[in-house]
Amino acid sequence: MKSWLRANKGFVAFLLLFGIFRTAVADWNPIPSGSMHPNLLEGDVVFVNRLAFDLKLPLTDVVLARLGDPQRGDVVTFASPRDGTRLIKRVVALPGDVVEMRNERLFINGRGASYALLGHTLEPIAGQLAPALRLSETLGGRVHDIQVVPQIDAARNFGPVTIPADQFLMLGDNRDNSADSRFIGLVPRNLLIGRAVRVLVSADYQGNWMPRTERFGMKLH
């Protein structure tokens, strides 16, 4: 073993530095599902800034210092409080907020989000295509696109809920087809991984595997 380490010390050093970089500085996250349609597609790989919220001890989840706090509208990666699976969703409600959803419309501290129709599309649901609406949502001064699928059974109402300290409510942009805080609960701050900044690369892995070059480097909103 010692002789192998001596012969491969450069490779071992590279792996160590690579591990430190991915667990403490920056990471990338493949998108496996459609829960963030229309903004993220299956086959996208997003760049994640791990220093957006916390400085962590390399190769661990031990927080050394807080560097920032999530803002409403951020797209973030985190470990599911239910089973530890890595997820990517949008921050909708912050600590101290009172949030509710009434027939798909979000209300934060008594103020309703505003919506505008962008167009129509089809969403794959259980092997079939269901009609879907794409909307712009203005929430707390930030605008992003979402998608709803009116014909399927979905959790379109909840709350009001007051968000406790150091917890966040996360929703997928594909509102009727996302296992988010409506199902997994609120997300404690210590489970946050980082802020998703942009799409690094993208390929149509459900189709012909062709690269979607128009998405390379696309900034997330």
PyMOL CGO cylinders between C-alpha atoms (Angstrom):
from pymol import cmd
from pymol.cgo import CYLINDER

trace = [
    CYLINDER, 0.00, 0.00, 0.00, 2.80, 2.42, 0.91, 0.3, 1, 1, 1, 1, 1, 1,
    CYLINDER, 2.80, 2.42, 0.91, 4.58, 1.75, -2.35, 0.3, 1, 1, 1, 1, 1, 1,
    CYLINDER, 4.58, 1.75, -2.35, 1.33, 2.33, -4.27, 0.3, 1, 1, 1, 1, 1, 1,
    CYLINDER, 1.33, 2.33, -4.27, 0.80, 5.65, -2.48, 0.3, 1, 1, 1, 1, 1, 1,
    CYLINDER, 0.80, 5.65, -2.48, 4.36, 6.75, -3.27, 0.3, 1, 1, 1, 1, 1, 1,
    CYLINDER, 4.36, 6.75, -3.27, 3.91, 5.81, -6.92, 0.3, 1, 1, 1, 1, 1, 1,
    CYLINDER, 3.91, 5.81, -6.92, 0.55, 7.58, -7.19, 0.3, 1, 1, 1, 1, 1, 1,
    CYLINDER, 0.55, 7.58, -7.19, 0.96, 10.50, -4.80, 0.3, 1, 1, 1, 1, 1, 1,
    CYLINDER, 0.96, 10.50, -4.80, 0.12, 13.02, -7.51, 0.3, 1, 1, 1, 1, 1, 1,
    CYLINDER, 0.12, 13.02, -7.51, -3.15, 11.28, -8.30, 0.3, 1, 1, 1, 1, 1, 1,
    CYLINDER, -3.15, 11.28, -8.30, -4.00, 10.96, -4.59, 0.3, 1, 1, 1, 1, 1, 1,
    CYLINDER, -4.00, 10.96, -4.59, -3.31, 14.67, -4.05, 0.3, 1, 1, 1, 1, 1, 1,
    CYLINDER, -3.31, 14.67, -4.05, -5.56, 15.50, -7.01, 0.3, 1, 1, 1, 1, 1, 1,
    CYLINDER, -5.56, 15.50, -7.01, -8.40, 13.38, -5.57, 0.3, 1, 1, 1, 1, 1, 1,
    CYLINDER, -8.40, 13.38, -5.57, -8.03, 15.05, -2.18, 0.3, 1, 1, 1, 1, 1, 1,
    CYLINDER, -8.03, 15.05, -2.18, -8.08, 18.55, -3.64, 0.3, 1, 1, 1, 1, 1, 1,
    CYLINDER, -8.08, 18.55, -3.64, -10.99, 17.60, -5.88, 0.3, 1, 1, 1, 1, 1, 1,
    CYLINDER, -10.99, 17.60, -5.88, -12.94, 16.35, -2.86, 0.3, 1, 1, 1, 1, 1, 1,
    CYLINDER, -12.94, 16.35, -2.86, -12.19, 19.53, -0.92, 0.3, 1, 1, 1, 1, 1, 1,
    CYLINDER, -12.19, 19.53, -0.92, -13.33, 21.67, -3.84, 0.3, 1, 1, 1, 1, 1, 1,
    CYLINDER, -13.33, 21.67, -3.84, -16.60, 19.79, -4.33, 0.3, 1, 1, 1, 1, 1, 1,
    CYLINDER, -16.60, 19.79, -4.33, -17.54, 19.64, -0.65, 0.3, 1, 1, 1, 1, 1, 1,
    CYLINDER, -17.54, 19.64, -0.65, -16.48, 23.14, 0.42, 0.3, 1, 1, 1, 1, 1, 1,
    CYLINDER, -16.48, 23.14, 0.42, -16.34, 25.50, -2.56, 0.3, 1, 1, 1, 1, 1, 1,
    CYLINDER, -16.34, 25.50, -2.56, -18.39, 24.55, -5.60, 0.3, 1, 1, 1, 1, 1, 1,
    CYLINDER, -18.39, 24.55, -5.60, -20.25, 21.59, -6.97, 0.3, 1, 1, 1, 1, 1, 1,
    CYLINDER, -20.25, 21.59, -6.97, -22.39, 20.53, -9.90, 0.3, 1, 1, 1, 1, 1, 1,
    CYLINDER, -22.39, 20.53, -9.90, -25.79, 18.91, -9.77, 0.3, 1, 1, 1, 1, 1, 1,
    CYLINDER, -25.79, 18.91, -9.77, -27.39, 16.85, -12.57, 0.3, 1, 1, 1, 1, 1, 1,
    CYLINDER, -27.39, 16.85, -12.57, -31.14, 17.37, -12.95, 0.3, 1, 1, 1, 1, 1, 1,
    CYLINDER, -31.14, 17.37, -12.95, -32.87, 13.96, -12.91, 0.3, 1, 1, 1, 1, 1, 1,
    CYLINDER, -32.87, 13.96, -12.91, -36.55, 14.97, -12.97, 0.3, 1, 1, 1, 1, 1, 1,
    CYLINDER, -36.55, 14.97, -12.97, -39.00, 17.56, -14.28, 0.3, 1, 1, 1, 1, 1, 1,
    CYLINDER, -39.00, 17.56, -14.28, -39.89, 19.13, -10.93, 0.3, 1, 1, 1, 1, 1, 1,
    CYLINDER, -39.89, 19.13, -10.93, -38.29, 22.45, -11.95, 0.3, 1, 1, 1, 1, 1, 1,
    CYLINDER, -38.29, 22.45, -11.95, -39.89, 22.76, -15.40, 0.3, 1, 1, 1, 1, 1, 1,
    CYLINDER, -39.89, 22.76, -15.40, -39.81, 25.05, -17.29, 0.3, 1, 1, 1, 1, 1, 1,
    CYLINDER, -39.81, 25.05, -17.29, -36.55, 26.50, -15.94, 0.3, 1, 1, 1, 1, 1, 1,
    CYLINDER, -36.55, 26.50, -15.94, -34.54, 23.31, -15.51, 0.3, 1, 1, 1, 1, 1, 1,
    CYLINDER, -34.54, 23.31, -15.51, -34.77, 20.28, -17.78, 0.3, 1, 1, 1, 1, 1, 1,
    CYLINDER, -34.77, 20.28, -17.78, -33.81, 16.66, -17.30, 0.3, 1, 1, 1, 1, 1, 1,
    CYLINDER, -33.81, 16.66, -17.30, -30.23, 16.41, -18.52, 0.3, 1, 1, 1, 1, 1, 1,
    CYLINDER, -30.23, 16.41, -18.52, -29.18, 19.88, -17.34, 0.3, 1, 1, 1, 1, 1, 1,
    CYLINDER, -29.18, 19.88, -17.34, -26.12, 20.03, -15.09, 0.3, 1, 1, 1, 1, 1, 1,
    CYLINDER, -26.12, 20.03, -15.09, -26.15, 23.10, -12.84, 0.3, 1, 1, 1, 1, 1, 1,
    CYLINDER, -26.15, 23.10, -12.84, -23.27, 24.86, -11.12, 0.3, 1, 1, 1, 1, 1, 1,
    CYLINDER, -23.27, 24.86, -11.12, -23.79, 25.15, -7.35, 0.3, 1, 1, 1, 1, 1, 1,
    CYLINDER, -23.79, 25.15, -7.35, -22.02, 27.78, -5.24, 0.3, 1, 1, 1, 1, 1, 1,
    CYLINDER, -22.02, 27.78, -5.24, -21.37, 26.02, -1.91, 0.3, 1, 1, 1, 1, 1, 1,
    CYLINDER, -21.37, 26.02, -1.91, -20.02, 29.22, -0.36, 0.3, 1, 1, 1, 1, 1, 1,
    CYLINDER, -20.02, 29.22, -0.36, -23.29, 31.09, -0.85, 0.3, 1, 1, 1, 1, 1, 1,
    CYLINDER, -23.29, 31.09, -0.85, -24.55, 30.23, 2.64, 0.3, 1, 1, 1, 1, 1, 1,
    CYLINDER, -24.55, 30.23, 2.64, -21.90, 28.46, 4.74, 0.3, 1, 1, 1, 1, 1, 1,
    CYLINDER, -21.90, 28.46, 4.74, -18.21, 27.75, 4.95, 0.3, 1, 1, 1, 1, 1, 1,
    CYLINDER, -18.21, 27.75, 4.95, -17.95, 24.08, 5.82, 0.3, 1, 1, 1, 1, 1, 1,
    CYLINDER, -17.95, 24.08, 5.82, -15.06, 21.94, 6.95, 0.3, 1, 1, 1, 1, 1, 1,
    CYLINDER, -15.06, 21.94, 6.95, -13.86, 20.21, 3.76, 0.3, 1, 1, 1, 1, 1, 1,
    CYLINDER, -13.86, 20.21, 3.76, -15.17, 16.67, 3.22, 0.3, 1, 1, 1, 1, 1, 1,
    CYLINDER, -15.17, 16.67, 3.22, -17.76, 17.15, 6.00, 0.3, 1, 1, 1, 1, 1, 1,
    CYLINDER, -17.76, 17.15, 6.00, -21.02, 18.99, 6.68, 0.3, 1, 1, 1, 1, 1, 1,
    CYLINDER, -21.02, 18.99, 6.68, -19.58, 20.79, 9.72, 0.3, 1, 1, 1, 1, 1, 1,
    CYLINDER, -19.58, 20.79, 9.72, -20.34, 24.52, 9.42, 0.3, 1, 1, 1, 1, 1, 1,
    CYLINDER, -20.34, 24.52, 9.42, -17.38, 26.76, 10.29, 0.3, 1, 1, 1, 1, 1, 1,
    CYLINDER, -17.38, 26.76, 10.29, -19.03, 30.10, 9.51, 0.3, 1, 1, 1, 1, 1, 1,
    CYLINDER, -19.03, 30.10, 9.51, -22.21, 31.54, 8.04, 0.3, 1, 1, 1, 1, 1, 1,
    CYLINDER, -22.21, 31.54, 8.04, -21.49, 33.49, 4.88, 0.3, 1, 1, 1, 1, 1, 1,
    CYLINDER, -21.49, 33.49, 4.88, -25.01, 34.45, 3.75, 0.3, 1, 1, 1, 1, 1, 1,
    CYLINDER, -25.01, 34.45, 3.75, -28.68, 33.61, 3.87, 0.3, 1, 1, 1, 1, 1, 1,
    CYLINDER, -28.68, 33.61, 3.87, -31.01, 32.31, 1.16, 0.3, 1, 1, 1, 1, 1, 1,
    CYLINDER, -31.01, 32.31, 1.16, -33.26, 34.91, -0.40, 0.3, 1, 1, 1, 1, 1, 1,
    CYLINDER, -33.26, 34.91, -0.40, -36.80, 34.42, -1.58, 0.3, 1, 1, 1, 1, 1, 1,
    CYLINDER, -36.80, 34.42, -1.58, -36.66, 33.24, -5.18, 0.3, 1, 1, 1, 1, 1, 1,
    CYLINDER, -36.66, 33.24, -5.18, -33.23, 31.58, -4.96, 0.3, 1, 1, 1, 1, 1, 1,
    CYLINDER, -33.23, 31.58, -4.96, -32.83, 28.16, -6.56, 0.3, 1, 1, 1, 1, 1, 1,
    CYLINDER, -32.83, 28.16, -6.56, -31.01, 26.01, -4.02, 0.3, 1, 1, 1, 1, 1, 1,
    CYLINDER, -31.01, 26.01, -4.02, -29.79, 22.47, -3.50, 0.3, 1, 1, 1, 1, 1, 1,
    CYLINDER, -29.79, 22.47, -3.50, -30.36, 20.73, -0.18, 0.3, 1, 1, 1, 1, 1, 1,
    CYLINDER, -30.36, 20.73, -0.18, -30.66, 17.34, 1.48, 0.3, 1, 1, 1, 1, 1, 1,
    CYLINDER, -30.66, 17.34, 1.48, -34.25, 16.22, 1.88, 0.3, 1, 1, 1, 1, 1, 1,
    CYLINDER, -34.25, 16.22, 1.88, -35.33, 16.29, 5.54, 0.3, 1, 1, 1, 1, 1, 1,
    CYLINDER, -35.33, 16.29, 5.54, -37.27, 13.11, 4.84, 0.3, 1, 1, 1, 1, 1, 1,
    CYLINDER, -37.27, 13.11, 4.84, -34.59, 10.77, 3.48, 0.3, 1, 1, 1, 1, 1, 1,
    CYLINDER, -34.59, 10.77, 3.48, -31.42, 12.78, 2.73, 0.3, 1, 1, 1, 1, 1, 1,
    CYLINDER, -31.42, 12.78, 2.73, -31.86, 12.72, -1.06, 0.3, 1, 1, 1, 1, 1, 1,
    CYLINDER, -31.86, 12.72, -1.06, -30.28, 15.73, -2.75, 0.3, 1, 1, 1, 1, 1, 1,
    CYLINDER, -30.28, 15.73, -2.75, -32.99, 17.99, -4.18, 0.3, 1, 1, 1, 1, 1, 1,
    CYLINDER, -32.99, 17.99, -4.18, -33.14, 21.27, -6.05, 0.3, 1, 1, 1, 1, 1, 1,
    CYLINDER, -33.14, 21.27, -6.05, -36.07, 23.65, -5.52, 0.3, 1, 1, 1, 1, 1, 1,
    CYLINDER, -36.07, 23.65, -5.52, -36.90, 27.33, -5.20, 0.3, 1, 1, 1, 1, 1, 1,
    CYLINDER, -36.90, 27.33, -5.20, -36.94, 29.18, -1.87, 0.3, 1, 1, 1, 1, 1, 1,
    CYLINDER, -36.94, 29.18, -1.87, -40.47, 30.56, -1.47, 0.3, 1, 1, 1, 1, 1, 1,
    CYLINDER, -40.47, 30.56, -1.47, -40.76, 31.47, 2.22, 0.3, 1, 1, 1, 1, 1, 1,
    CYLINDER, -40.76, 31.47, 2.22, -38.15, 32.64, 4.71, 0.3, 1, 1, 1, 1, 1, 1,
    CYLINDER, -38.15, 32.64, 4.71, -37.98, 32.43, 8.52, 0.3, 1, 1, 1, 1, 1, 1,
    CYLINDER, -37.98, 32.43, 8.52, -40.74, 34.56, 10.02, 0.3, 1, 1, 1, 1, 1, 1,
    CYLINDER, -40.74, 34.56, 10.02, -42.88, 34.57, 6.88, 0.3, 1, 1, 1, 1, 1, 1,
    CYLINDER, -42.88, 34.57, 6.88, -46.53, 33.57, 6.95, 0.3, 1, 1, 1, 1, 1, 1,
    CYLINDER, -46.53, 33.57, 6.95, -47.19, 31.61, 3.75, 0.3, 1, 1, 1, 1, 1, 1,
    CYLINDER, -47.19, 31.61, 3.75, -50.24, 29.97, 2.25, 0.3, 1, 1, 1, 1, 1, 1,
    CYLINDER, -50.24, 29.97, 2.25, -51.42, 28.70, -1.10, 0.3, 1, 1, 1, 1, 1, 1,
    CYLINDER, -51.42, 28.70, -1.10, -55.00, 29.19, -2.25, 0.3, 1, 1, 1, 1, 1, 1,
    CYLINDER, -55.00, 29.19, -2.25, -55.99, 27.39, -5.43, 0.3, 1, 1, 1, 1, 1, 1,
    CYLINDER, -55.99, 27.39, -5.43, -52.38, 27.50, -6.69, 0.3, 1, 1, 1, 1, 1, 1,
    CYLINDER, -52.38, 27.50, -6.69, -51.82, 31.20, -5.83, 0.3, 1, 1, 1, 1, 1, 1,
    CYLINDER, -51.82, 31.20, -5.83, -49.13, 31.95, -3.26, 0.3, 1, 1, 1, 1, 1, 1,
    CYLINDER, -49.13, 31.95, -3.26, -49.58, 34.48, -0.46, 0.3, 1, 1, 1, 1, 1, 1,
    CYLINDER, -49.58, 34.48, -0.46, -46.62, 35.72, 1.58, 0.3, 1, 1, 1, 1, 1, 1,
    CYLINDER, -46.62, 35.72, 1.58, -47.42, 37.78, 4.67, 0.3, 1, 1, 1, 1, 1, 1,
    CYLINDER, -47.42, 37.78, 4.67, -50.89, 38.45, 3.30, 0.3, 1, 1, 1, 1, 1, 1,
    CYLINDER, -50.89, 38.45, 3.30, -49.74, 39.65, -0.13, 0.3, 1, 1, 1, 1, 1, 1,
    CYLINDER, -49.74, 39.65, -0.13, -50.65, 37.52, -3.12, 0.3, 1, 1, 1, 1, 1, 1,
    CYLINDER, -50.65, 37.52, -3.12, -48.20, 36.74, -5.90, 0.3, 1, 1, 1, 1, 1, 1,
    CYLINDER, -48.20, 36.74, -5.90, -49.16, 37.98, -9.36, 0.3, 1, 1, 1, 1, 1, 1,
    CYLINDER, -49.16, 37.98, -9.36, -49.23, 35.81, -12.49, 0.3, 1, 1, 1, 1, 1, 1,
    CYLINDER, -49.23, 35.81, -12.49, -49.24, 36.25, -16.25, 0.3, 1, 1, 1, 1, 1, 1,
    CYLINDER, -49.24, 36.25, -16.25, -49.87, 33.56, -18.86, 0.3, 1, 1, 1, 1, 1, 1,
    CYLINDER, -49.87, 33.56, -18.86, -46.84, 32.83, -21.06, 0.3, 1, 1, 1, 1, 1, 1,
    CYLINDER, -46.84, 32.83, -21.06, -48.13, 29.92, -23.11, 0.3, 1, 1, 1, 1, 1, 1,
    CYLINDER, -48.13, 29.92, -23.11, -49.27, 26.32, -23.29, 0.3, 1, 1, 1, 1, 1, 1,
    CYLINDER, -49.27, 26.32, -23.29, -47.25, 23.09, -23.33, 0.3, 1, 1, 1, 1, 1, 1,
    CYLINDER, -47.25, 23.09, -23.33, -47.53, 19.37, -22.58, 0.3, 1, 1, 1, 1, 1, 1,
    CYLINDER, -47.53, 19.37, -22.58, -46.20, 17.74, -19.42, 0.3, 1, 1, 1, 1, 1, 1,
    CYLINDER, -46.20, 17.74, -19.42, -45.39, 13.99, -19.27, 0.3, 1, 1, 1, 1, 1, 1,
    CYLINDER, -45.39, 13.99, -19.27, -47.39, 12.46, -16.41, 0.3, 1, 1, 1, 1, 1, 1,
    CYLINDER, -47.39, 12.46, -16.41, -47.39, 8.68, -15.82, 0.3, 1, 1, 1, 1, 1, 1,
    CYLINDER, -47.39, 8.68, -15.82, -46.46, 7.94, -19.42, 0.3, 1, 1, 1, 1, 1, 1,
    CYLINDER, -46.46, 7.94, -19.42, -49.00, 10.34, -20.92, 0.3, 1, 1, 1, 1, 1, 1,
    CYLINDER, -49.00, 10.34, -20.92, -48.93, 13.98, -21.96, 0.3, 1, 1, 1, 1, 1, 1,
    CYLINDER, -48.93, 13.98, -21.96, -51.11, 16.37, -19.99, 0.3, 1, 1, 1, 1, 1, 1,
    CYLINDER, -51.11, 16.37, -19.99, -51.88, 19.98, -21.03, 0.3, 1, 1, 1, 1, 1, 1,
    CYLINDER, -51.88, 19.98, -21.03, -49.94, 22.48, -18.93, 0.3, 1, 1, 1, 1, 1, 1,
    CYLINDER, -49.94, 22.48, -18.93, -49.80, 26.25, -18.56, 0.3, 1, 1, 1, 1, 1, 1,
    CYLINDER, -49.80, 26.25, -18.56, -46.61, 28.26, -18.29, 0.3, 1, 1, 1, 1, 1, 1,
    CYLINDER, -46.61, 28.26, -18.29, -46.87, 31.39, -16.18, 0.3, 1, 1, 1, 1, 1, 1,
    CYLINDER, -46.87, 31.39, -16.18, -44.64, 34.14, -14.89, 0.3, 1, 1, 1, 1, 1, 1,
    CYLINDER, -44.64, 34.14, -14.89, -44.85, 34.52, -11.12, 0.3, 1, 1, 1, 1, 1, 1,
    CYLINDER, -44.85, 34.52, -11.12, -43.93, 37.76, -9.36, 0.3, 1, 1, 1, 1, 1, 1,
    CYLINDER, -43.93, 37.76, -9.36, -43.14, 37.00, -5.75, 0.3, 1, 1, 1, 1, 1, 1,
    CYLINDER, -43.14, 37.00, -5.75, -41.56, 39.51, -3.40, 0.3, 1, 1, 1, 1, 1, 1,
    CYLINDER, -41.56, 39.51, -3.40, -40.30, 41.64, -6.28, 0.3, 1, 1, 1, 1, 1, 1,
    CYLINDER, -40.30, 41.64, -6.28, -38.66, 38.75, -8.14, 0.3, 1, 1, 1, 1, 1, 1,
    CYLINDER, -38.66, 38.75, -8.14, -40.04, 37.28, -11.34, 0.3, 1, 1, 1, 1, 1, 1,
    CYLINDER, -40.04, 37.28, -11.34, -39.57, 33.71, -12.55, 0.3, 1, 1, 1, 1, 1, 1,
    CYLINDER, -39.57, 33.71, -12.55, -41.46, 31.21, -14.70, 0.3, 1, 1, 1, 1, 1, 1,
    CYLINDER, -41.46, 31.21, -14.70, -43.54, 28.37, -13.29, 0.3, 1, 1, 1, 1, 1, 1,
    CYLINDER, -43.54, 28.37, -13.29, -45.73, 25.64, -14.73, 0.3, 1, 1, 1, 1, 1, 1,
    CYLINDER, -45.73, 25.64, -14.73, -49.10, 24.22, -13.64, 0.3, 1, 1, 1, 1, 1, 1,
    CYLINDER, -49.10, 24.22, -13.64, -50.97, 21.15, -14.85, 0.3, 1, 1, 1, 1, 1, 1,
    CYLINDER, -50.97, 21.15, -14.85, -54.67, 21.82, -14.14, 0.3, 1, 1, 1, 1, 1, 1,
    CYLINDER, -54.67, 21.82, -14.14, -55.98, 18.36, -15.04, 0.3, 1, 1, 1, 1, 1, 1,
    CYLINDER, -55.98, 18.36, -15.04, -54.03, 16.34, -12.46, 0.3, 1, 1, 1, 1, 1, 1,
    CYLINDER, -54.03, 16.34, -12.46, -54.67, 15.91, -8.76, 0.3, 1, 1, 1, 1, 1, 1,
    CYLINDER, -54.67, 15.91, -8.76, -52.20, 18.13, -6.88, 0.3, 1, 1, 1, 1, 1, 1,
    CYLINDER, -52.20, 18.13, -6.88, -51.65, 19.94, -3.57, 0.3, 1, 1, 1, 1, 1, 1,
    CYLINDER, -51.65, 19.94, -3.57, -52.94, 23.38, -4.55, 0.3, 1, 1, 1, 1, 1, 1,
    CYLINDER, -52.94, 23.38, -4.55, -53.91, 24.60, -1.09, 0.3, 1, 1, 1, 1, 1, 1,
    CYLINDER, -53.91, 24.60, -1.09, -52.11, 24.76, 2.25, 0.3, 1, 1, 1, 1, 1, 1,
    CYLINDER, -52.11, 24.76, 2.25, -51.57, 27.01, 5.23, 0.3, 1, 1, 1, 1, 1, 1,
    CYLINDER, -51.57, 27.01, 5.23, -51.31, 29.58, 6.49, 0.3, 1, 1, 1, 1, 1, 1,
    CYLINDER, -51.31, 29.58, 6.49, -47.99, 28.43, 7.95, 0.3, 1, 1, 1, 1, 1, 1,
    CYLINDER, -47.99, 28.43, 7.95, -45.53, 30.55, 9.93, 0.3, 1, 1, 1, 1, 1, 1,
    CYLINDER, -45.53, 30.55, 9.93, -41.94, 29.60, 9.05, 0.3, 1, 1, 1, 1, 1, 1,
    CYLINDER, -41.94, 29.60, 9.05, -39.80, 28.98, 12.17, 0.3, 1, 1, 1, 1, 1, 1,
    CYLINDER, -39.80, 28.98, 12.17, -36.28, 30.34, 12.63, 0.3, 1, 1, 1, 1, 1, 1,
    CYLINDER, -36.28, 30.34, 12.63, -33.62, 28.73, 10.44, 0.3, 1, 1, 1, 1, 1, 1,
    CYLINDER, -33.62, 28.73, 10.44, -36.16, 26.90, 8.26, 0.3, 1, 1, 1, 1, 1, 1,
    CYLINDER, -36.16, 26.90, 8.26, -37.33, 27.47, 4.69, 0.3, 1, 1, 1, 1, 1, 1,
    CYLINDER, -37.33, 27.47, 4.69, -40.27, 26.50, 2.53, 0.3, 1, 1, 1, 1, 1, 1,
    CYLINDER, -40.27, 26.50, 2.53, -39.22, 25.13, -0.87, 0.3, 1, 1, 1, 1, 1, 1,
    CYLINDER, -39.22, 25.13, -0.87, -41.40, 24.62, -3.94, 0.3, 1, 1, 1, 1, 1, 1,
    CYLINDER, -41.40, 24.62, -3.94, -40.64, 23.23, -7.38, 0.3, 1, 1, 1, 1, 1, 1,
    CYLINDER, -40.64, 23.23, -7.38, -41.35, 25.50, -10.33, 0.3, 1, 1, 1, 1, 1, 1,
    CYLINDER, -41.35, 25.50, -10.33, -43.39, 22.67, -11.82, 0.3, 1, 1, 1, 1, 1, 1,
    CYLINDER, -43.39, 22.67, -11.82, -45.97, 23.27, -9.11, 0.3, 1, 1, 1, 1, 1, 1,
    CYLINDER, -45.97, 23.27, -9.11, -48.30, 20.34, -9.72, 0.3, 1, 1, 1, 1, 1, 1,
    CYLINDER, -48.30, 20.34, -9.72, -45.54, 17.78, -10.29, 0.3, 1, 1, 1, 1, 1, 1,
    CYLINDER, -45.54, 17.78, -10.29, -42.98, 18.37, -7.54, 0.3, 1, 1, 1, 1, 1, 1,
    CYLINDER, -42.98, 18.37, -7.54, -42.25, 16.57, -4.26, 0.3, 1, 1, 1, 1, 1, 1,
    CYLINDER, -42.25, 16.57, -4.26, -41.36, 19.70, -2.29, 0.3, 1, 1, 1, 1, 1, 1,
    CYLINDER, -41.36, 19.70, -2.29, -42.12, 21.18, 1.14, 0.3, 1, 1, 1, 1, 1, 1,
    CYLINDER, -42.12, 21.18, 1.14, -45.78, 20.27, 0.71, 0.3, 1, 1, 1, 1, 1, 1,
    CYLINDER, -45.78, 20.27, 0.71, -44.67, 16.64, 1.03, 0.3, 1, 1, 1, 1, 1, 1,
    CYLINDER, -44.67, 16.64, 1.03, -41.24, 16.57, 2.69, 0.3, 1, 1, 1, 1, 1, 1,
    CYLINDER, -41.24, 16.57, 2.69, -41.79, 19.43, 5.14, 0.3, 1, 1, 1, 1, 1, 1,
    CYLINDER, -41.79, 19.43, 5.14, -39.81, 22.59, 5.82, 0.3, 1, 1, 1, 1, 1, 1,
    CYLINDER, -39.81, 22.59, 5.82, -36.06, 22.49, 5.18, 0.3, 1, 1, 1, 1, 1, 1,
    CYLINDER, -36.06, 22.49, 5.18, -33.72, 23.32, 8.11, 0.3, 1, 1, 1, 1, 1, 1,
    CYLINDER, -33.72, 23.32, 8.11, -30.82, 25.62, 7.28, 0.3, 1, 1, 1, 1, 1, 1,
    CYLINDER, -30.82, 25.62, 7.28, -28.22, 22.99, 8.17, 0.3, 1, 1, 1, 1, 1, 1,
    CYLINDER, -28.22, 22.99, 8.17, -29.46, 20.84, 5.25, 0.3, 1, 1, 1, 1, 1, 1,
    CYLINDER, -29.46, 20.84, 5.25, -28.78, 23.52, 2.64, 0.3, 1, 1, 1, 1, 1, 1,
    CYLINDER, -28.78, 23.52, 2.64, -25.94, 22.73, 0.24, 0.3, 1, 1, 1, 1, 1, 1,
    CYLINDER, -25.94, 22.73, 0.24, -25.66, 25.82, -1.94, 0.3, 1, 1, 1, 1, 1, 1,
    CYLINDER, -25.66, 25.82, -1.94, -27.21, 28.22, -4.43, 0.3, 1, 1, 1, 1, 1, 1,
    CYLINDER, -27.21, 28.22, -4.43, -27.66, 26.99, -8.02, 0.3, 1, 1, 1, 1, 1, 1,
    CYLINDER, -27.66, 26.99, -8.02, -26.23, 29.71, -10.25, 0.3, 1, 1, 1, 1, 1, 1,
    CYLINDER, -26.23, 29.71, -10.25, -26.36, 28.58, -13.87, 0.3, 1, 1, 1, 1, 1, 1,
    CYLINDER, -26.36, 28.58, -13.87, -26.59, 25.63, -16.24, 0.3, 1, 1, 1, 1, 1, 1,
    CYLINDER, -26.59, 25.63, -16.24, -23.11, 24.34, -17.06, 0.3, 1, 1, 1, 1, 1, 1,
    CYLINDER, -23.11, 24.34, -17.06, -24.02, 21.87, -19.81, 0.3, 1, 1, 1, 1, 1, 1,
    CYLINDER, -24.02, 21.87, -19.81, -27.17, 20.14, -21.02, 0.3, 1, 1, 1, 1, 1, 1,
    CYLINDER, -27.17, 20.14, -21.02, -28.04, 17.09, -23.10, 0.3, 1, 1, 1, 1, 1, 1,
    CYLINDER, -28.04, 17.09, -23.10, -31.33, 15.50, -24.14, 0.3, 1, 1, 1, 1, 1, 1,
    CYLINDER, -31.33, 15.50, -24.14, -30.70, 12.21, -22.34, 0.3, 1, 1, 1, 1, 1, 1,
    CYLINDER, -30.70, 12.21, -22.34, -34.36, 11.19, -22.67, 0.3, 1, 1, 1, 1, 1, 1,
    CYLINDER, -34.36, 11.19, -22.67, -34.17, 11.53, -26.42, 0.3, 1, 1, 1, 1, 1, 1,
    CYLINDER, -34.17, 11.53, -26.42, -31.18, 11.41, -28.77, 0.3, 1, 1, 1, 1, 1, 1,
    CYLINDER, -31.18, 11.41, -28.77, -28.50, 12.55, -26.26, 0.3, 1, 1, 1, 1, 1, 1,
    CYLINDER, -28.50, 12.55, -26.26, -27.73, 15.57, -28.41, 0.3, 1, 1, 1, 1, 1, 1,
    CYLINDER, -27.73, 15.57, -28.41, -26.22, 18.50, -26.50, 0.3, 1, 1, 1, 1, 1, 1,
    CYLINDER, -26.22, 18.50, -26.50, -28.57, 21.47, -25.98, 0.3, 1, 1, 1, 1, 1, 1,
    CYLINDER, -28.57, 21.47, -25.98, -25.90, 24.08, -26.62, 0.3, 1, 1, 1, 1, 1, 1,
    CYLINDER, -25.90, 24.08, -26.62, -28.36, 26.95, -26.27, 0.3, 1, 1, 1, 1, 1, 1,
    CYLINDER, -28.36, 26.95, -26.27, -28.58, 26.12, -22.55, 0.3, 1, 1, 1, 1, 1, 1,
    CYLINDER, -28.58, 26.12, -22.55, -24.82, 26.05, -21.90, 0.3, 1, 1, 1, 1, 1, 1,
    CYLINDER, -24.82, 26.05, -21.90, -23.96, 28.78, -19.38, 0.3, 1, 1, 1, 1, 1, 1,
    CYLINDER, -23.96, 28.78, -19.38, -27.60, 29.86, -18.98, 0.3, 1, 1, 1, 1, 1, 1,
    CYLINDER, -27.60, 29.86, -18.98, -28.11, 31.90, -15.80, 0.3, 1, 1, 1, 1, 1, 1,
    CYLINDER, -28.11, 31.90, -15.80, -30.88, 30.79, -13.45, 0.3, 1, 1, 1, 1, 1, 1,
    CYLINDER, -30.88, 30.79, -13.45, -33.57, 33.26, -12.41, 0.3, 1, 1, 1, 1, 1, 1,
]
cmd.load_cgo(trace, "trace")
